[in-house]
Amino acid sequence: MGDPMKQVRHASEPACIAGALRRFVAASLRCFSSPCLRVSVVSLFCVTAASAQDLIHKAPPQEMPFAIVNATVHTGDGQTFQSGFVLVREGRIVELGQGERLFTADTILIDGQGKHVYPALISASTSLGLTEIGAVRATRDQSEVGQFTPEVRATVAVNPDSTLIPVARAGGVLIAGVFPSGGRIPGRAGAIRLDGWTWEDMTIDGAVGLVVNFPQVRPSQDWWMTRSQSEQRERIDDNLAELAAFFDRLDAYAQAKGAGEAIPVDLGLEAAMMVLPAQDKSQDQKPVFVAANDMDQIASAITFFTERGMNPVITGGRDAPLVSALLKAHDVPVIVSSVYAFPDRADKPHDDAFTLPARLDAAGIRWCLASGGGASNERNLSHQIAKAVAFGLDPDSAIRAMTLSAAEILAIDDNYGSLEPGKSGTLILTDGDILEITTNVERAYIDGRELDLTNKHTLLRDKYLEKYRQLGEIDD
């Protein structure tokens, strides 16, 4: 390979996910020379974009303190207060507890009798805000061109007016980890709150870690595979060597910078340096979010990154219980991508995916759950974890997996993930147990700001209820 520093590429400008829409329009205009056709193309694009716009107003800052009283309060860390209260002032939780409590005259009281309070649900890994309509390329902005684009920040491409965001909020999901996809290193994941006028308003942390799609390390024997075993092994070796070469360049670049050498600035390597062991102890080392599912793939990924002094987080984790000793030895968390999945091998039990969270929990592995069902299904996060509860997961662990555990893995738990004095007033009020499919979210707050829970689903419901009222088939 030679001197790794000689392989450092020079980046003249950053890759930007958000340029996809601009490139779409420009390419469309180049395809048509007729002015009339150009107008038609732009009009079609505008109609498509407009049809996927959320027109609900964003929540204004909290002006008056409010307290939810007489509710069952779940803190997210395993505590539950019966007949509890939560007091929020200036966007922060001031106090919570159990029993009666007197409040100042300016406090808005919300009766939670028979209802439940939870920290906001967190979808730890999603493309929410990055994609809208799968069949329309111009609305899919979750991937950049190229195999290695660590300079990409997913949060920059988030569409604050996505119609899918209010739908997710109606299911109690108010915070999300947005992950880029495509390529070997597609970019940096970020954490967002699901309300704001711009992506800057929504961003909690624009770079919670670097995303890596780890190569398969075992030849496939599936019926559709056309390459021979030897050809597959050769490709596996090439993929692993390519990934190793990138991190060798990264190490060489960081060492050269640390030694004060005059070297060209590489924006990709600059962005990836956050995953290296911090030279300055005042700076936090960010994790590497490694997409891996098979047992040998997970084991290889853990070895690959821990030997380089990095902190991996496994996303997917289908076979994680099979390497639980290795995960625990290196304190590697797992973001389970979904419990709605078929067994990937004939010798696995039919409920393998359903029991995955319970098995991780029993093994003492740090984990959380992401819905894995695409941006349009984030509202069902609590339904997925409820399925795991039906297959052995402790209910308190289930609530933690959607709240505090997710916040800890995304490193935003200083403000979010649990109900504690001093933390953000980001919470939901439900009319029942969040693990029941019949439960509805009645109120939702981000940093003390009450959200409008209207969304496209509720508007369509009201529209067709009115239709049948007019037909006299239902009563008012």
C-alpha positions as CSV (number, residue, x, y, z in Angstrom):
1,M,0.0,0.0,0.0
2,G,2.9,2.3,0.5
3,D,2.8,5.5,2.6
4,P,-0.8,6.1,3.6
5,M,-0.3,9.8,3.5
6,K,0.3,9.7,-0.2
7,Q,-3.2,8.2,-0.7
8,V,-5.0,11.1,1.1
9,R,-7.4,12.6,-1.4
10,H,-8.0,16.4,-1.6
11,A,-11.7,17.4,-1.5
12,S,-12.3,20.8,-3.1
13,E,-15.9,21.1,-1.9
14,P,-18.2,19.2,0.5
15,A,-20.6,16.6,-0.8
16,C,-24.2,17.7,0.1
17,I,-27.2,15.5,0.2
18,A,-29.5,18.5,-0.2
19,G,-28.2,19.1,-3.8
20,A,-30.3,16.2,-5.1
21,L,-33.4,18.3,-5.7
22,R,-31.3,21.0,-7.4
23,R,-29.6,18.5,-9.7
24,F,-33.0,16.9,-10.6
25,V,-34.4,20.3,-11.8
26,A,-31.2,21.1,-13.7
27,A,-31.1,17.7,-15.4
28,S,-34.8,17.9,-16.3
29,L,-34.3,21.3,-17.9
30,R,-31.3,20.1,-20.0
31,C,-33.4,17.3,-21.4
32,F,-35.9,19.6,-23.0
33,S,-35.1,22.5,-25.4
34,S,-38.6,23.7,-25.8
35,P,-39.5,26.6,-23.3
36,C,-43.0,25.1,-23.0
37,L,-41.7,21.7,-22.0
38,R,-39.3,23.3,-19.5
39,V,-42.2,25.1,-17.8
40,S,-44.1,21.8,-17.7
41,V,-41.2,19.9,-16.1
42,V,-40.7,22.6,-13.4
43,S,-44.5,22.7,-12.8
44,L,-44.6,19.0,-12.4
45,F,-41.8,19.1,-9.9
46,C,-43.4,21.9,-7.9
47,V,-46.7,20.0,-7.8
48,T,-44.9,16.9,-6.6
49,A,-43.1,18.8,-3.9
50,A,-46.1,20.8,-2.8
51,S,-48.2,17.6,-2.5
52,A,-45.8,16.4,0.2
53,Q,-45.8,19.5,2.3
54,D,-46.9,19.7,5.9
55,L,-48.9,22.8,6.4
56,I,-49.3,22.6,10.2
57,H,-47.9,25.5,12.0
58,K,-44.8,25.0,14.1
59,A,-45.2,25.2,17.9
60,P,-44.4,28.6,19.5
61,P,-42.1,28.9,22.5
62,Q,-43.6,28.0,25.9
63,E,-44.9,31.2,27.6
64,M,-46.7,29.8,30.6
65,P,-45.7,27.0,33.0
66,F,-47.9,24.0,32.8
67,A,-48.3,21.0,35.1
68,I,-49.9,17.6,34.2
69,V,-51.4,16.2,37.4
70,N,-53.2,13.1,38.6
71,A,-51.5,11.0,35.9
72,T,-49.4,7.8,35.9
73,V,-45.9,9.2,35.3
74,H,-43.3,6.9,33.7
75,T,-39.9,8.5,34.0
76,G,-38.2,6.3,31.4
77,D,-35.6,5.0,33.8
78,G,-37.8,2.4,35.4
79,Q,-39.7,4.6,37.9
80,T,-43.4,5.1,37.9
81,F,-45.4,7.6,39.9
82,Q,-49.1,6.8,40.5
83,S,-51.2,9.9,40.8
84,G,-48.1,11.8,39.8
85,F,-47.4,15.3,38.4
86,V,-44.9,16.9,36.1
87,L,-44.2,20.7,36.1
88,V,-42.6,22.3,33.1
89,R,-41.4,25.9,33.0
90,E,-39.5,27.7,30.2
91,G,-39.0,24.4,28.3
92,R,-37.5,22.5,31.3
93,I,-38.9,20.0,33.8
94,V,-38.8,21.8,37.1
95,E,-40.3,19.1,39.3
96,L,-42.1,15.8,39.2
97,G,-43.4,13.5,41.9
98,Q,-46.4,11.8,43.4
99,G,-49.4,13.1,45.3
100,E,-51.0,16.5,45.7
101,R,-49.0,19.6,45.0
102,L,-49.9,23.3,45.0
103,F,-48.9,25.4,42.0
104,T,-48.6,29.1,41.3
105,A,-51.6,31.0,39.9
106,D,-50.0,31.3,36.5
107,T,-49.5,27.5,36.0
108,I,-51.8,25.9,33.5
109,L,-53.1,22.7,35.0
110,I,-53.8,19.6,32.8
111,D,-55.8,16.9,34.5
112,G,-54.2,13.5,33.7
113,Q,-56.7,11.4,35.6
114,G,-56.7,7.9,34.1
115,K,-53.9,8.9,31.7
116,H,-50.2,8.3,31.3
117,V,-47.1,10.6,30.9
118,Y,-44.0,9.3,29.1
119,P,-40.8,10.9,27.9
120,A,-41.0,11.5,24.1
121,L,-40.4,8.3,22.1
122,I,-37.1,8.3,20.2
123,S,-36.7,6.5,16.9
124,A,-32.9,5.9,17.1
125,S,-32.3,5.2,13.4
126,T,-34.5,6.4,10.6
127,S,-34.7,8.2,7.2
128,L,-37.6,10.4,8.5
129,G,-37.3,13.8,6.9
130,L,-34.9,12.5,4.2
131,T,-37.5,10.7,2.1
132,E,-41.1,11.3,1.3
133,I,-42.4,9.2,-1.6
134,G,-40.4,6.1,-2.5
135,A,-41.5,6.2,-6.2
136,V,-40.5,9.8,-6.7
137,R,-36.7,10.1,-6.9
138,A,-36.8,13.9,-6.2
139,T,-38.2,13.3,-2.8
140,R,-35.6,10.7,-1.7
141,D,-32.6,12.5,-0.3
142,Q,-31.0,10.0,2.0
143,S,-27.9,9.0,0.0
144,E,-25.1,10.8,-1.8
145,V,-23.1,9.7,-4.8
146,G,-20.0,7.7,-4.0
147,Q,-18.8,5.0,-1.7
148,F,-17.0,7.1,0.9
149,T,-18.7,10.4,1.8
150,P,-18.1,11.0,5.5
151,E,-18.5,14.7,5.0
152,V,-22.2,14.4,4.4
153,R,-24.5,15.5,7.3
154,A,-27.9,13.9,7.2
155,T,-29.5,16.7,9.2
156,V,-28.8,19.3,6.5
157,A,-31.1,17.4,4.1
158,V,-34.0,17.0,6.5
159,N,-37.3,18.5,5.1
160,P,-39.0,20.3,8.0
161,D,-42.3,20.2,6.1
162,S,-42.4,16.5,5.5
163,T,-45.9,15.1,5.9
164,L,-44.5,12.1,7.5
165,I,-43.2,14.0,10.5
166,P,-46.6,15.0,12.0
167,V,-47.7,11.4,11.5
168,A,-44.8,10.1,13.5
169,R,-45.5,12.7,16.2
170,A,-49.1,11.4,16.5
171,G,-47.5,8.0,17.5
172,G,-45.5,9.7,20.3
173,V,-42.2,9.9,18.4
174,L,-40.8,13.4,18.9
175,I,-37.1,12.8,18.5
176,A,-35.2,10.8,15.8
177,G,-31.7,9.8,14.8
178,V,-31.5,10.5,11.1
179,F,-29.1,8.2,9.2
180,P,-27.8,8.6,5.7
181,S,-27.6,5.4,3.5
182,G,-25.9,4.1,0.4
183,G,-22.2,3.5,-0.1
184,R,-19.6,2.1,2.3
185,I,-19.5,5.3,4.5
186,P,-22.6,7.3,3.6
187,G,-22.0,10.2,6.1
188,R,-22.8,11.3,9.6
189,A,-26.0,10.6,11.5
190,G,-27.7,13.4,13.5
191,A,-30.3,13.7,16.2
192,I,-33.3,16.0,15.5
193,R,-36.5,17.1,17.3
194,L,-39.5,16.6,15.1
195,D,-40.7,20.2,15.0
196,G,-39.1,23.4,13.7
197,W,-39.2,25.9,10.9
198,T,-35.9,24.9,9.5
199,W,-33.5,21.9,9.8
200,E,-31.3,24.1,12.0
201,D,-34.3,24.6,14.4
202,M,-34.8,20.8,14.5
203,T,-31.2,19.8,15.0
204,I,-30.1,18.6,18.5
205,D,-26.7,17.3,17.3
206,G,-25.8,17.4,13.7
207,A,-23.1,14.7,14.0
208,V,-23.8,12.0,16.6
209,G,-21.5,9.5,14.8
210,L,-20.2,8.1,11.5
211,V,-22.3,5.6,9.6
212,V,-20.5,2.6,8.1
213,N,-22.1,-0.2,6.1
214,F,-19.9,-3.1,7.0
215,P,-19.1,-5.6,4.2
216,Q,-20.5,-9.1,4.3
217,V,-17.7,-11.5,5.5
218,R,-19.3,-14.9,4.5
219,P,-20.0,-16.1,0.9
220,S,-23.7,-16.3,0.2
221,Q,-25.3,-19.7,-0.7
222,D,-28.7,-18.2,-1.6
223,W,-30.3,-19.5,-4.8
224,W,-30.1,-16.1,-6.5
225,M,-26.3,-15.7,-6.1
226,T,-24.6,-16.1,-9.5
227,R,-21.0,-15.7,-8.3
228,S,-18.9,-18.6,-7.2
229,Q,-17.6,-19.0,-3.7
230,S,-14.1,-18.0,-4.7
231,E,-15.4,-14.9,-6.5
232,Q,-17.4,-13.9,-3.5
233,R,-14.4,-14.4,-1.2
234,E,-12.2,-12.3,-3.5
235,R,-14.8,-9.5,-3.4
236,I,-15.1,-9.8,0.4
237,D,-11.3,-9.4,0.7
238,D,-11.4,-6.3,-1.6
239,N,-14.3,-4.7,0.3
240,L,-12.5,-5.2,3.7
241,A,-9.2,-3.9,2.3
242,E,-10.9,-0.8,0.8
243,L,-12.5,-0.1,4.2
244,A,-9.2,-0.6,6.0
245,A,-7.4,1.6,3.6
246,F,-9.8,4.5,4.3
247,F,-9.2,4.2,8.1
248,D,-5.4,3.9,7.5
249,R,-5.6,7.2,5.5
250,L,-7.6,8.7,8.3
251,D,-5.0,7.7,11.0
252,A,-2.2,9.0,8.8
253,Y,-4.0,12.3,8.2
254,A,-4.7,12.8,11.9
255,Q,-1.1,12.0,12.8
256,A,0.2,14.5,10.2
257,K,-2.2,17.2,11.5
258,G,-1.2,16.5,15.1
259,A,2.5,16.8,14.1
260,G,1.8,20.2,12.6
261,E,2.6,19.2,9.0
262,A,1.4,21.4,6.2
263,I,-1.0,19.1,4.3
264,P,-3.9,19.7,2.0
265,V,-7.3,19.9,3.8
266,D,-9.4,16.8,3.1
267,L,-13.0,17.6,4.1
268,G,-14.0,13.9,4.2
269,L,-11.2,12.9,6.5
270,E,-11.7,16.0,8.6
271,A,-15.3,14.9,9.1
272,A,-14.3,11.4,10.0
273,M,-11.7,12.4,12.6
274,M,-14.5,12.6,15.3
275,V,-14.5,8.8,15.6
276,L,-10.8,8.6,16.5
277,P,-9.6,8.5,20.1
278,A,-9.6,12.2,21.1
279,Q,-6.2,13.8,21.4
280,D,-7.8,16.7,23.3
281,K,-9.6,15.1,26.3
282,S,-12.1,18.0,26.3
283,Q,-13.6,16.7,23.0
284,D,-15.9,13.6,23.0
285,Q,-15.1,10.7,20.8
286,K,-18.1,9.9,18.6
287,P,-19.2,6.4,17.9
288,V,-19.2,4.5,14.6
289,F,-22.7,3.2,13.7
290,V,-22.0,0.0,12.0
291,A,-24.7,-1.7,10.0
292,A,-24.3,-5.5,10.6
293,N,-26.7,-8.4,11.0
294,D,-24.9,-11.7,10.6
295,M,-23.0,-13.2,13.5
296,D,-19.6,-13.3,11.8
297,Q,-20.2,-9.8,10.3
298,I,-21.0,-8.4,13.8
299,A,-17.9,-10.1,15.3
300,S,-15.7,-8.8,12.5
301,A,-17.0,-5.3,12.8
302,I,-16.4,-5.2,16.6
303,T,-12.8,-6.5,16.1
304,F,-12.1,-4.1,13.2
305,F,-13.1,-0.9,15.1
306,T,-12.1,-1.7,18.6
307,E,-8.6,-2.6,17.4
308,R,-8.4,0.9,16.1
309,G,-9.5,2.4,19.4
310,M,-13.0,3.3,18.1
311,N,-16.4,2.9,19.7
312,P,-18.7,0.8,17.5
313,V,-22.5,0.7,17.8
314,I,-24.2,-2.2,15.9
315,T,-27.3,-1.2,13.9
316,G,-29.5,-4.1,12.7
317,G,-28.1,-6.7,15.1
318,R,-30.2,-9.7,14.0
319,D,-27.6,-12.2,15.3
320,A,-26.4,-10.0,18.2
321,P,-27.3,-12.6,21.0
322,L,-25.0,-15.1,19.3
323,V,-22.0,-12.8,20.0
324,S,-23.2,-11.4,23.4
325,A,-20.0,-12.1,25.2
326,L,-18.0,-10.0,22.6
327,L,-20.6,-7.2,22.8
328,K,-20.4,-7.1,26.6
329,A,-16.7,-7.3,26.7
330,H,-16.3,-4.2,24.6
331,D,-19.6,-2.5,25.9
332,V,-21.0,-2.3,22.3
333,P,-24.6,-1.2,22.1
334,V,-27.1,-2.5,19.6
335,I,-29.8,-0.6,17.7
336,V,-32.3,-3.3,16.8
337,S,-33.6,-2.4,13.4
338,S,-37.0,-4.1,13.7
339,V,-38.9,-6.9,15.3
340,Y,-41.1,-7.4,12.2
341,A,-38.9,-9.8,10.3
342,F,-38.8,-13.3,9.0
343,P,-36.1,-15.7,10.3
344,D,-33.1,-15.5,7.9
345,R,-32.3,-19.2,8.2
346,A,-34.4,-22.3,8.1
347,D,-33.0,-23.6,11.5
348,K,-34.2,-20.4,13.4
349,P,-37.4,-20.4,15.3
350,H,-40.4,-18.6,13.8
351,D,-40.4,-16.0,16.6
352,D,-36.6,-15.2,16.4
353,A,-37.1,-11.5,15.6
354,F,-39.9,-11.1,18.2
355,T,-37.8,-12.4,21.0
356,L,-34.6,-10.6,20.0
357,P,-35.1,-7.6,22.4
358,A,-35.8,-10.0,25.3
359,R,-32.7,-12.0,24.6
360,L,-30.5,-8.9,24.4
361,D,-32.0,-7.6,27.6
362,A,-31.5,-10.9,29.4
363,A,-27.8,-11.0,28.2
364,G,-27.2,-7.5,29.7
365,I,-26.4,-5.9,26.4
366,R,-27.2,-2.2,26.0
367,W,-29.8,-1.8,23.2
368,C,-32.7,0.2,21.9
369,L,-35.2,-0.2,19.1
370,A,-35.7,1.5,15.7
371,S,-38.8,0.7,13.7
372,G,-36.9,-0.3,10.6
373,G,-40.2,0.0,8.6
374,G,-39.3,3.1,6.6
375,A,-40.1,6.7,7.4
376,S,-43.8,6.3,6.8
377,N,-44.1,3.8,9.7
378,E,-42.3,5.5,12.5
379,R,-45.6,6.1,14.2
380,N,-45.7,2.3,14.9
381,L,-42.5,2.3,17.1
382,S,-44.5,1.6,20.2
383,H,-46.4,-1.2,18.5
384,Q,-43.2,-2.9,17.6
385,I,-41.9,-2.9,21.1
386,A,-45.2,-4.1,22.3
387,K,-44.8,-7.2,20.1
388,A,-41.5,-7.8,21.9
389,V,-43.2,-7.5,25.3
390,A,-45.7,-10.1,24.2
391,F,-42.7,-12.4,23.5
392,G,-41.0,-12.0,26.9
393,L,-39.6,-8.4,27.2
394,D,-40.1,-6.6,30.5
395,P,-42.5,-3.7,30.0
396,D,-40.2,-1.2,31.8
397,S,-37.3,-2.3,29.6
398,A,-39.6,-1.8,26.6
399,I,-40.3,1.8,27.6
400,R,-36.6,2.4,28.3
401,A,-35.7,1.1,24.9
402,M,-37.8,3.8,23.2
403,T,-36.7,6.6,25.5
404,L,-33.6,6.7,27.7
405,S,-31.6,3.9,26.1
406,A,-32.1,5.4,22.7
407,A,-31.0,8.8,24.0
408,E,-27.9,7.3,25.7
409,I,-26.8,5.6,22.5
410,L,-27.3,8.8,20.5
411,A,-25.5,10.7,23.4
412,I,-28.4,13.2,23.9
413,D,-29.4,11.9,27.3
414,D,-28.2,15.0,29.0
415,N,-31.4,16.7,27.9
416,Y,-33.7,14.0,26.5
417,G,-34.9,10.4,27.1
418,S,-36.2,10.6,30.7
419,L,-38.3,12.8,32.9
420,E,-35.9,14.4,35.4
421,P,-35.7,17.9,36.9
422,G,-33.5,20.1,34.7
423,K,-34.1,18.0,31.5
424,S,-36.0,19.2,28.5
425,G,-39.8,19.2,28.8
426,T,-40.2,16.8,25.9
427,L,-42.9,14.4,26.7
428,I,-46.3,12.9,25.7
429,L,-49.6,12.5,27.4
430,T,-51.6,9.4,26.4
431,D,-55.1,8.1,27.1
432,G,-53.7,4.6,28.1
433,D,-50.7,2.4,28.3
434,I,-48.3,3.2,25.4
435,L,-47.8,-0.5,24.8
436,E,-51.5,-1.0,23.9
437,I,-52.3,-0.6,20.2
438,T,-55.6,1.2,21.1
439,T,-53.8,4.0,23.0
440,N,-53.8,7.5,21.5
441,V,-51.4,10.3,22.2
442,E,-53.5,13.3,23.4
443,R,-50.8,15.9,24.0
444,A,-47.2,16.2,23.0
445,Y,-44.5,18.7,24.0
446,I,-41.0,19.5,22.7
447,D,-39.0,21.7,24.9
448,G,-42.2,22.7,26.6
449,R,-43.8,23.8,23.3
450,E,-47.2,22.1,22.8
451,L,-47.5,20.5,19.3
452,D,-50.5,20.5,17.1
453,L,-51.1,16.7,16.5
454,T,-53.1,17.3,13.4
455,N,-51.6,15.4,10.4
456,K,-52.6,14.0,7.1
457,H,-54.1,10.9,8.6
458,T,-56.3,12.8,11.0
459,L,-57.4,15.2,8.2
460,L,-58.4,12.3,5.9
461,R,-60.2,10.7,8.8
462,D,-62.2,13.9,9.5
463,K,-62.9,14.3,5.7
464,Y,-64.5,10.9,5.3
465,L,-66.3,11.1,8.6
466,E,-68.0,14.2,7.2
467,K,-68.8,12.4,4.1
468,Y,-70.8,9.7,6.0
469,R,-72.4,12.3,8.2
470,Q,-73.7,14.0,5.1
471,L,-75.0,10.6,3.8
472,G,-76.7,10.1,7.2
473,E,-74.8,6.9,7.8
474,I,-73.3,8.1,11.1
475,D,-74.5,10.4,13.8
476,D,-72.7,13.7,14.8
